[in-house]
Amino acid sequence: MAELKFFGYLADLVGTRKKEVNLEKPIPLREMLPSPFPETNIIILINEKVGGLDSLIQDEDSVVLMPILSGG
């Protein structure tokens, strides 16, 4: 079971902070997300490594999606 964790406004956009998905075959991350989903100014980590919306997600993967934070 793949686990997706959403932080900040992305959790509000998706409607949950955590989503678990059973996958029979690898699929691109973007196919698991609602449309429209931001394509810029987000950080994507897959199994603690940098990933992207087109990265293939497999069963047992851990995915973290969070907005880029800035401050002054």
PDB file with one MODEL, atoms N, CA, C and O in Angstrom:
MODEL        1
ATOM      1  N   MET A   1       0.842  -1.175   0.000  1.00  0.00           N
ATOM      2  CA  MET A   1       0.000   0.000   0.000  1.00  0.00           C
ATOM      3  C   MET A   1       0.890   1.242   0.000  1.00  0.00           C
ATOM      4  O   MET A   1       1.720   1.412   0.893  1.00  0.00           O
ATOM      5  N   ALA A   2       0.718   2.101  -0.993  1.00  0.00           N
ATOM      6  CA  ALA A   2       1.462   3.358  -1.065  1.00  0.00           C
ATOM      7  C   ALA A   2       0.805   4.365  -0.124  1.00  0.00           C
ATOM      8  O   ALA A   2      -0.418   4.393   0.015  1.00  0.00           O
ATOM      9  N   GLU A   3       1.619   5.181   0.512  1.00  0.00           N
ATOM     10  CA  GLU A   3       1.124   6.181   1.448  1.00  0.00           C
ATOM     11  C   GLU A   3       1.509   7.570   0.947  1.00  0.00           C
ATOM     12  O   GLU A   3       2.681   7.839   0.686  1.00  0.00           O
ATOM     13  N   LEU A   4       0.518   8.448   0.815  1.00  0.00           N
ATOM     14  CA  LEU A   4       0.738   9.828   0.406  1.00  0.00           C
ATOM     15  C   LEU A   4       0.419  10.728   1.583  1.00  0.00           C
ATOM     16  O   LEU A   4      -0.639  10.605   2.200  1.00  0.00           O
ATOM     17  N   LYS A   5       1.344  11.642   1.898  1.00  0.00           N
ATOM     18  CA  LYS A   5       1.136  12.602   2.986  1.00  0.00           C
ATOM     19  C   LYS A   5       1.171  14.004   2.395  1.00  0.00           C
ATOM     20  O   LYS A   5       2.060  14.345   1.614  1.00  0.00           O
ATOM     21  N   PHE A   6       0.180  14.814   2.784  1.00  0.00           N
ATOM     22  CA  PHE A   6       0.042  16.163   2.267  1.00  0.00           C
ATOM     23  C   PHE A   6       0.203  17.164   3.405  1.00  0.00           C
ATOM     24  O   PHE A   6      -0.324  16.957   4.498  1.00  0.00           O
ATOM     25  N   PHE A   7       0.932  18.252   3.148  1.00  0.00           N
ATOM     26  CA  PHE A   7       1.177  19.273   4.154  1.00  0.00           C
ATOM     27  C   PHE A   7       0.714  20.637   3.655  1.00  0.00           C
ATOM     28  O   PHE A   7       0.610  20.876   2.452  1.00  0.00           O
ATOM     29  N   GLY A   8       0.437  21.531   4.617  1.00  0.00           N
ATOM     30  CA  GLY A   8       0.040  22.890   4.286  1.00  0.00           C
ATOM     31  C   GLY A   8      -1.260  22.936   3.500  1.00  0.00           C
ATOM     32  O   GLY A   8      -2.163  22.129   3.720  1.00  0.00           O
ATOM     33  N   TYR A   9      -1.344  23.891   2.580  1.00  0.00           N
ATOM     34  CA  TYR A   9      -2.575  24.062   1.811  1.00  0.00           C
ATOM     35  C   TYR A   9      -2.858  22.877   0.895  1.00  0.00           C
ATOM     36  O   TYR A   9      -3.987  22.716   0.431  1.00  0.00           O
ATOM     37  N   LEU A  10      -1.853  22.044   0.626  1.00  0.00           N
ATOM     38  CA  LEU A  10      -2.080  20.872  -0.221  1.00  0.00           C
ATOM     39  C   LEU A  10      -3.031  19.890   0.460  1.00  0.00           C
ATOM     40  O   LEU A  10      -3.816  19.226  -0.216  1.00  0.00           O
ATOM     41  N   ALA A  11      -2.969  19.791   1.783  1.00  0.00           N
ATOM     42  CA  ALA A  11      -3.896  18.926   2.522  1.00  0.00           C
ATOM     43  C   ALA A  11      -5.321  19.446   2.374  1.00  0.00           C
ATOM     44  O   ALA A  11      -6.257  18.659   2.236  1.00  0.00           O
ATOM     45  N   ASP A  12      -5.491  20.761   2.403  1.00  0.00           N
ATOM     46  CA  ASP A  12      -6.822  21.349   2.210  1.00  0.00           C
ATOM     47  C   ASP A  12      -7.317  21.091   0.787  1.00  0.00           C
ATOM     48  O   ASP A  12      -8.495  20.801   0.576  1.00  0.00           O
ATOM     49  N   LEU A  13      -6.425  21.198  -0.172  1.00  0.00           N
ATOM     50  CA  LEU A  13      -6.786  20.979  -1.573  1.00  0.00           C
ATOM     51  C   LEU A  13      -7.261  19.547  -1.822  1.00  0.00           C
ATOM     52  O   LEU A  13      -8.225  19.321  -2.554  1.00  0.00           O
ATOM     53  N   VAL A  14      -6.574  18.584  -1.205  1.00  0.00           N
ATOM     54  CA  VAL A  14      -6.899  17.168  -1.388  1.00  0.00           C
ATOM     55  C   VAL A  14      -8.032  16.735  -0.447  1.00  0.00           C
ATOM     56  O   VAL A  14      -8.776  15.801  -0.745  1.00  0.00           O
ATOM     57  N   GLY A  15      -8.151  17.426   0.686  1.00  0.00           N
ATOM     58  CA  GLY A  15      -9.197  17.091   1.645  1.00  0.00           C
ATOM     59  C   GLY A  15      -8.764  16.117   2.717  1.00  0.00           C
ATOM     60  O   GLY A  15      -9.595  15.632   3.486  1.00  0.00           O
ATOM     61  N   THR A  16      -7.470  15.821   2.783  1.00  0.00           N
ATOM     62  CA  THR A  16      -6.948  14.914   3.802  1.00  0.00           C
ATOM     63  C   THR A  16      -5.452  15.144   3.959  1.00  0.00           C
ATOM     64  O   THR A  16      -4.803  15.677   3.058  1.00  0.00           O
ATOM     65  N   ARG A  17      -4.910  14.746   5.091  1.00  0.00           N
ATOM     66  CA  ARG A  17      -3.467  14.845   5.310  1.00  0.00           C
ATOM     67  C   ARG A  17      -2.743  13.557   4.905  1.00  0.00           C
ATOM     68  O   ARG A  17      -1.537  13.563   4.658  1.00  0.00           O
ATOM     69  N   LYS A  18      -3.497  12.456   4.843  1.00  0.00           N
ATOM     70  CA  LYS A  18      -2.884  11.164   4.545  1.00  0.00           C
ATOM     71  C   LYS A  18      -3.833  10.340   3.682  1.00  0.00           C
ATOM     72  O   LYS A  18      -5.035  10.275   3.939  1.00  0.00           O
ATOM     73  N   LYS A  19      -3.269   9.718   2.661  1.00  0.00           N
ATOM     74  CA  LYS A  19      -4.060   8.887   1.751  1.00  0.00           C
ATOM     75  C   LYS A  19      -3.282   7.604   1.491  1.00  0.00           C
ATOM     76  O   LYS A  19      -2.091   7.645   1.184  1.00  0.00           O
ATOM     77  N   GLU A  20      -3.951   6.476   1.614  1.00  0.00           N
ATOM     78  CA  GLU A  20      -3.321   5.184   1.335  1.00  0.00           C
ATOM     79  C   GLU A  20      -3.971   4.582   0.100  1.00  0.00           C
ATOM     80  O   GLU A  20      -5.195   4.586  -0.037  1.00  0.00           O
ATOM     81  N   VAL A  21      -3.130   4.061  -0.807  1.00  0.00           N
ATOM     82  CA  VAL A  21      -3.618   3.554  -2.081  1.00  0.00           C
ATOM     83  C   VAL A  21      -2.989   2.193  -2.361  1.00  0.00           C
ATOM     84  O   VAL A  21      -1.772   2.035  -2.265  1.00  0.00           O
ATOM     85  N   ASN A  22      -3.823   1.206  -2.709  1.00  0.00           N
ATOM     86  CA  ASN A  22      -3.312  -0.093  -3.140  1.00  0.00           C
ATOM     87  C   ASN A  22      -3.024  -0.020  -4.628  1.00  0.00           C
ATOM     88  O   ASN A  22      -3.889   0.360  -5.416  1.00  0.00           O
ATOM     89  N   LEU A  23      -1.816  -0.381  -5.009  1.00  0.00           N
ATOM     90  CA  LEU A  23      -1.412  -0.316  -6.410  1.00  0.00           C
ATOM     91  C   LEU A  23      -1.021  -1.699  -6.914  1.00  0.00           C
ATOM     92  O   LEU A  23      -0.216  -2.392  -6.292  1.00  0.00           O
ATOM     93  N   GLU A  24      -1.593  -2.092  -8.038  1.00  0.00           N
ATOM     94  CA  GLU A  24      -1.232  -3.362  -8.653  1.00  0.00           C
ATOM     95  C   GLU A  24      -0.013  -3.213  -9.552  1.00  0.00           C
ATOM     96  O   GLU A  24       0.746  -4.162  -9.750  1.00  0.00           O
ATOM     97  N   LYS A  25       0.166  -2.003 -10.098  1.00  0.00           N
ATOM     98  CA  LYS A  25       1.317  -1.721 -10.958  1.00  0.00           C
ATOM     99  C   LYS A  25       1.725  -0.273 -10.720  1.00  0.00           C
ATOM    100  O   LYS A  25       0.907   0.526 -10.264  1.00  0.00           O
ATOM    101  N   PRO A  26       2.968   0.079 -11.019  1.00  0.00           N
ATOM    102  CA  PRO A  26       3.414   1.463 -10.834  1.00  0.00           C
ATOM    103  C   PRO A  26       2.615   2.426 -11.720  1.00  0.00           C
ATOM    104  O   PRO A  26       2.341   2.137 -12.884  1.00  0.00           O
ATOM    105  N   ILE A  27       2.248   3.578 -11.142  1.00  0.00           N
ATOM    106  CA  ILE A  27       1.566   4.612 -11.924  1.00  0.00           C
ATOM    107  C   ILE A  27       2.184   5.971 -11.598  1.00  0.00           C
ATOM    108  O   ILE A  27       2.723   6.160 -10.507  1.00  0.00           O
ATOM    109  N   PRO A  28       2.110   6.916 -12.532  1.00  0.00           N
ATOM    110  CA  PRO A  28       2.649   8.257 -12.264  1.00  0.00           C
ATOM    111  C   PRO A  28       1.905   8.923 -11.113  1.00  0.00           C
ATOM    112  O   PRO A  28       0.689   8.780 -10.980  1.00  0.00           O
ATOM    113  N   LEU A  29       2.635   9.640 -10.300  1.00  0.00           N
ATOM    114  CA  LEU A  29       2.047  10.326  -9.148  1.00  0.00           C
ATOM    115  C   LEU A  29       0.895  11.227  -9.571  1.00  0.00           C
ATOM    116  O   LEU A  29      -0.130  11.267  -8.891  1.00  0.00           O
ATOM    117  N   ARG A  30       1.037  11.944 -10.669  1.00  0.00           N
ATOM    118  CA  ARG A  30      -0.004  12.890 -11.083  1.00  0.00           C
ATOM    119  C   ARG A  30      -1.360  12.217 -11.288  1.00  0.00           C
ATOM    120  O   ARG A  30      -2.394  12.870 -11.148  1.00  0.00           O
ATOM    121  N   GLU A  31      -1.373  10.929 -11.617  1.00  0.00           N
ATOM    122  CA  GLU A  31      -2.635  10.206 -11.800  1.00  0.00           C
ATOM    123  C   GLU A  31      -3.326   9.890 -10.476  1.00  0.00           C
ATOM    124  O   GLU A  31      -4.493   9.499 -10.459  1.00  0.00           O
ATOM    125  N   MET A  32      -2.606  10.060  -9.369  1.00  0.00           N
ATOM    126  CA  MET A  32      -3.163   9.779  -8.048  1.00  0.00           C
ATOM    127  C   MET A  32      -3.683  11.045  -7.376  1.00  0.00           C
ATOM    128  O   MET A  32      -4.264  10.982  -6.293  1.00  0.00           O
ATOM    129  N   LEU A  33      -3.474  12.193  -8.015  1.00  0.00           N
ATOM    130  CA  LEU A  33      -3.811  13.473  -7.417  1.00  0.00           C
ATOM    131  C   LEU A  33      -5.021  14.092  -8.103  1.00  0.00           C
ATOM    132  O   LEU A  33      -5.276  13.833  -9.279  1.00  0.00           O
ATOM    133  N   PRO A  34      -5.775  14.922  -7.356  1.00  0.00           N
ATOM    134  CA  PRO A  34      -6.939  15.567  -7.968  1.00  0.00           C
ATOM    135  C   PRO A  34      -6.504  16.596  -9.013  1.00  0.00           C
ATOM    136  O   PRO A  34      -5.390  17.118  -8.976  1.00  0.00           O
ATOM    137  N   SER A  35      -7.399  16.861  -9.921  1.00  0.00           N
ATOM    138  CA  SER A  35      -7.126  17.871 -10.944  1.00  0.00           C
ATOM    139  C   SER A  35      -7.979  19.091 -10.626  1.00  0.00           C
ATOM    140  O   SER A  35      -9.164  18.917 -10.343  1.00  0.00           O
ATOM    141  N   PRO A  36      -7.466  20.295 -10.652  1.00  0.00           N
ATOM    142  CA  PRO A  36      -6.055  20.623 -10.906  1.00  0.00           C
ATOM    143  C   PRO A  36      -5.238  20.531  -9.612  1.00  0.00           C
ATOM    144  O   PRO A  36      -5.740  20.822  -8.527  1.00  0.00           O
ATOM    145  N   PHE A  37      -3.995  20.130  -9.743  1.00  0.00           N
ATOM    146  CA  PHE A  37      -3.062  20.068  -8.620  1.00  0.00           C
ATOM    147  C   PHE A  37      -1.873  20.933  -9.001  1.00  0.00           C
ATOM    148  O   PHE A  37      -1.430  20.883 -10.148  1.00  0.00           O
ATOM    149  N   PRO A  38      -1.338  21.730  -8.073  1.00  0.00           N
ATOM    150  CA  PRO A  38      -0.211  22.609  -8.414  1.00  0.00           C
ATOM    151  C   PRO A  38       0.970  21.830  -8.986  1.00  0.00           C
ATOM    152  O   PRO A  38       1.320  20.759  -8.491  1.00  0.00           O
ATOM    153  N   GLU A  39       1.568  22.375 -10.020  1.00  0.00           N
ATOM    154  CA  GLU A  39       2.736  21.730 -10.632  1.00  0.00           C
ATOM    155  C   GLU A  39       4.027  22.442 -10.283  1.00  0.00           C
ATOM    156  O   GLU A  39       5.112  21.935 -10.570  1.00  0.00           O
ATOM    157  N   THR A  40       3.924  23.614  -9.667  1.00  0.00           N
ATOM    158  CA  THR A  40       5.115  24.373  -9.296  1.00  0.00           C
ATOM    159  C   THR A  40       5.044  24.741  -7.823  1.00  0.00           C
ATOM    160  O   THR A  40       3.985  24.684  -7.197  1.00  0.00           O
ATOM    161  N   ASN A  41       6.186  25.114  -7.294  1.00  0.00           N
ATOM    162  CA  ASN A  41       6.315  25.543  -5.896  1.00  0.00           C
ATOM    163  C   ASN A  41       5.867  24.487  -4.900  1.00  0.00           C
ATOM    164  O   ASN A  41       5.305  24.808  -3.853  1.00  0.00           O
ATOM    165  N   ILE A  42       6.120  23.221  -5.231  1.00  0.00           N
ATOM    166  CA  ILE A  42       5.869  22.136  -4.289  1.00  0.00           C
ATOM    167  C   ILE A  42       7.115  21.259  -4.202  1.00  0.00           C
ATOM    168  O   ILE A  42       7.909  21.177  -5.139  1.00  0.00           O
ATOM    169  N   ILE A  43       7.259  20.621  -3.073  1.00  0.00           N
ATOM    170  CA  ILE A  43       8.354  19.669  -2.851  1.00  0.00           C
ATOM    171  C   ILE A  43       7.727  18.285  -2.805  1.00  0.00           C
ATOM    172  O   ILE A  43       6.737  18.058  -2.108  1.00  0.00           O
ATOM    173  N   ILE A  44       8.321  17.357  -3.564  1.00  0.00           N
ATOM    174  CA  ILE A  44       7.839  15.981  -3.594  1.00  0.00           C
ATOM    175  C   ILE A  44       8.984  15.072  -3.186  1.00  0.00           C
ATOM    176  O   ILE A  44      10.051  15.084  -3.800  1.00  0.00           O
ATOM    177  N   LEU A  45       8.754  14.287  -2.147  1.00  0.00           N
ATOM    178  CA  LEU A  45       9.734  13.302  -1.700  1.00  0.00           C
ATOM    179  C   LEU A  45       9.111  11.917  -1.825  1.00  0.00           C
ATOM    180  O   LEU A  45       8.004  11.670  -1.346  1.00  0.00           O
ATOM    181  N   ILE A  46       9.841  11.022  -2.478  1.00  0.00           N
ATOM    182  CA  ILE A  46       9.389   9.640  -2.617  1.00  0.00           C
ATOM    183  C   ILE A  46      10.433   8.761  -1.946  1.00  0.00           C
ATOM    184  O   ILE A  46      11.582   8.691  -2.381  1.00  0.00           O
ATOM    185  N   ASN A  47      10.016   8.097  -0.886  1.00  0.00           N
ATOM    186  CA  ASN A  47      10.947   7.299  -0.079  1.00  0.00           C
ATOM    187  C   ASN A  47      12.154   8.133   0.340  1.00  0.00           C
ATOM    188  O   ASN A  47      13.295   7.676   0.288  1.00  0.00           O
ATOM    189  N   GLU A  48      11.872   9.377   0.758  1.00  0.00           N
ATOM    190  CA  GLU A  48      12.854  10.330   1.266  1.00  0.00           C
ATOM    191  C   GLU A  48      13.826  10.832   0.205  1.00  0.00           C
ATOM    192  O   GLU A  48      14.872  11.382   0.552  1.00  0.00           O
ATOM    193  N   LYS A  49      13.510  10.657  -1.084  1.00  0.00           N
ATOM    194  CA  LYS A  49      14.338  11.172  -2.175  1.00  0.00           C
ATOM    195  C   LYS A  49      13.479  12.083  -3.043  1.00  0.00           C
ATOM    196  O   LYS A  49      12.268  11.890  -3.159  1.00  0.00           O
ATOM    197  N   VAL A  50      14.122  13.077  -3.653  1.00  0.00           N
ATOM    198  CA  VAL A  50      13.390  14.033  -4.482  1.00  0.00           C
ATOM    199  C   VAL A  50      12.720  13.327  -5.653  1.00  0.00           C
ATOM    200  O   VAL A  50      13.332  12.505  -6.336  1.00  0.00           O
ATOM    201  N   GLY A  51      11.451  13.663  -5.873  1.00  0.00           N
ATOM    202  CA  GLY A  51      10.691  13.092  -6.981  1.00  0.00           C
ATOM    203  C   GLY A  51       9.924  14.176  -7.702  1.00  0.00           C
ATOM    204  O   GLY A  51      10.108  15.363  -7.434  1.00  0.00           O
ATOM    205  N   GLY A  52       9.065  13.768  -8.614  1.00  0.00           N
ATOM    206  CA  GLY A  52       8.266  14.711  -9.377  1.00  0.00           C
ATOM    207  C   GLY A  52       6.888  14.141  -9.660  1.00  0.00           C
ATOM    208  O   GLY A  52       6.600  12.991  -9.327  1.00  0.00           O
ATOM    209  N   LEU A  53       6.047  14.944 -10.270  1.00  0.00           N
ATOM    210  CA  LEU A  53       4.687  14.509 -10.571  1.00  0.00           C
ATOM    211  C   LEU A  53       4.645  13.340 -11.554  1.00  0.00           C
ATOM    212  O   LEU A  53       3.673  12.585 -11.579  1.00  0.00           O
ATOM    213  N   ASP A  54       5.689  13.192 -12.359  1.00  0.00           N
ATOM    214  CA  ASP A  54       5.724  12.093 -13.327  1.00  0.00           C
ATOM    215  C   ASP A  54       6.466  10.861 -12.796  1.00  0.00           C
ATOM    216  O   ASP A  54       6.620   9.874 -13.515  1.00  0.00           O
ATOM    217  N   SER A  55       6.923  10.917 -11.544  1.00  0.00           N
ATOM    218  CA  SER A  55       7.589   9.762 -10.939  1.00  0.00           C
ATOM    219  C   SER A  55       6.604   8.613 -10.790  1.00  0.00           C
ATOM    220  O   SER A  55       5.440   8.819 -10.447  1.00  0.00           O
ATOM    221  N   LEU A  56       7.080   7.401 -11.053  1.00  0.00           N
ATOM    222  CA  LEU A  56       6.229   6.221 -10.902  1.00  0.00           C
ATOM    223  C   LEU A  56       6.160   5.818  -9.433  1.00  0.00           C
ATOM    224  O   LEU A  56       7.184   5.673  -8.765  1.00  0.00           O
ATOM    225  N   ILE A  57       4.950   5.642  -8.951  1.00  0.00           N
ATOM    226  CA  ILE A  57       4.720   5.249  -7.564  1.00  0.00           C
ATOM    227  C   ILE A  57       4.345   3.776  -7.539  1.00  0.00           C
ATOM    228  O   ILE A  57       3.502   3.321  -8.311  1.00  0.00           O
ATOM    229  N   GLN A  58       4.984   3.041  -6.642  1.00  0.00           N
ATOM    230  CA  GLN A  58       4.730   1.609  -6.501  1.00  0.00           C
ATOM    231  C   GLN A  58       4.111   1.343  -5.135  1.00  0.00           C
ATOM    232  O   GLN A  58       4.181   2.169  -4.226  1.00  0.00           O
ATOM    233  N   ASP A  59       3.501   0.161  -5.018  1.00  0.00           N
ATOM    234  CA  ASP A  59       2.997  -0.264  -3.723  1.00  0.00           C
ATOM    235  C   ASP A  59       4.163  -0.223  -2.735  1.00  0.00           C
ATOM    236  O   ASP A  59       5.290  -0.566  -3.092  1.00  0.00           O
ATOM    237  N   GLU A  60       3.902   0.188  -1.515  1.00  0.00           N
ATOM    238  CA  GLU A  60       4.887   0.296  -0.433  1.00  0.00           C
ATOM    239  C   GLU A  60       5.701   1.579  -0.478  1.00  0.00           C
ATOM    240  O   GLU A  60       6.518   1.794   0.417  1.00  0.00           O
ATOM    241  N   ASP A  61       5.521   2.453  -1.486  1.00  0.00           N
ATOM    242  CA  ASP A  61       6.229   3.733  -1.516  1.00  0.00           C
ATOM    243  C   ASP A  61       5.620   4.692  -0.506  1.00  0.00           C
ATOM    244  O   ASP A  61       4.431   4.619  -0.196  1.00  0.00           O
ATOM    245  N   SER A  62       6.447   5.584  -0.004  1.00  0.00           N
ATOM    246  CA  SER A  62       6.007   6.655   0.883  1.00  0.00           C
ATOM    247  C   SER A  62       6.246   7.976   0.156  1.00  0.00           C
ATOM    248  O   SER A  62       7.373   8.278  -0.235  1.00  0.00           O
ATOM    249  N   VAL A  63       5.188   8.759  -0.022  1.00  0.00           N
ATOM    250  CA  VAL A  63       5.267  10.001  -0.777  1.00  0.00           C
ATOM    251  C   VAL A  63       4.869  11.167   0.130  1.00  0.00           C
ATOM    252  O   VAL A  63       3.851  11.105   0.819  1.00  0.00           O
ATOM    253  N   VAL A  64       5.675  12.224   0.125  1.00  0.00           N
ATOM    254  CA  VAL A  64       5.384  13.432   0.881  1.00  0.00           C
ATOM    255  C   VAL A  64       5.278  14.589  -0.098  1.00  0.00           C
ATOM    256  O   VAL A  64       6.165  14.794  -0.927  1.00  0.00           O
ATOM    257  N   LEU A  65       4.191  15.343  -0.001  1.00  0.00           N
ATOM    258  CA  LEU A  65       3.989  16.518  -0.849  1.00  0.00           C
ATOM    259  C   LEU A  65       3.796  17.727   0.051  1.00  0.00           C
ATOM    260  O   LEU A  65       2.925  17.719   0.921  1.00  0.00           O
ATOM    261  N   MET A  66       4.605  18.772  -0.151  1.00  0.00           N
ATOM    262  CA  MET A  66       4.491  19.960   0.673  1.00  0.00           C
ATOM    263  C   MET A  66       4.809  21.213  -0.143  1.00  0.00           C
ATOM    264  O   MET A  66       5.595  21.170  -1.090  1.00  0.00           O
ATOM    265  N   PRO A  67       4.189  22.318   0.239  1.00  0.00           N
ATOM    266  CA  PRO A  67       4.490  23.567  -0.473  1.00  0.00           C
ATOM    267  C   PRO A  67       5.876  24.068  -0.093  1.00  0.00           C
ATOM    268  O   PRO A  67       6.378  23.799   0.999  1.00  0.00           O
ATOM    269  N   ILE A  68       6.477  24.797  -1.013  1.00  0.00           N
ATOM    270  CA  ILE A  68       7.754  25.465  -0.699  1.00  0.00           C
ATOM    271  C   ILE A  68       7.438  26.600   0.244  1.00  0.00           C
ATOM    272  O   ILE A  68       6.539  27.400  -0.017  1.00  0.00           O
ATOM    273  N   LEU A  69       8.162  26.675   1.324  1.00  0.00           N
ATOM    274  CA  LEU A  69       7.944  27.723   2.314  1.00  0.00           C
ATOM    275  C   LEU A  69       8.957  28.830   2.112  1.00  0.00           C
ATOM    276  O   LEU A  69      10.110  28.575   1.764  1.00  0.00           O
ATOM    277  N   SER A  70       8.531  30.038   2.327  1.00  0.00           N
ATOM    278  CA  SER A  70       9.470  31.162   2.264  1.00  0.00           C
ATOM    279  C   SER A  70       9.155  32.112   3.398  1.00  0.00           C
ATOM    280  O   SER A  70       8.055  32.110   3.952  1.00  0.00           O
ATOM    281  N   GLY A  71      10.098  32.886   3.717  1.00  0.00           N
ATOM    282  CA  GLY A  71       9.901  33.828   4.802  1.00  0.00           C
ATOM    283  C   GLY A  71      10.976  34.899   4.745  1.00  0.00           C
ATOM    284  O   GLY A  71      11.867  34.876   3.897  1.00  0.00           O
ATOM    285  N   GLY A  72      10.867  35.809   5.646  1.00  0.00           N
ATOM    286  CA  GLY A  72      11.837  36.884   5.586  1.00  0.00           C
ATOM    287  C   GLY A  72      12.304  37.316   6.923  1.00  0.00           C
ATOM    288  O   GLY A  72      13.131  38.222   7.025  1.00  0.00           O
TER     289      GLY A  72
ENDMDL
END
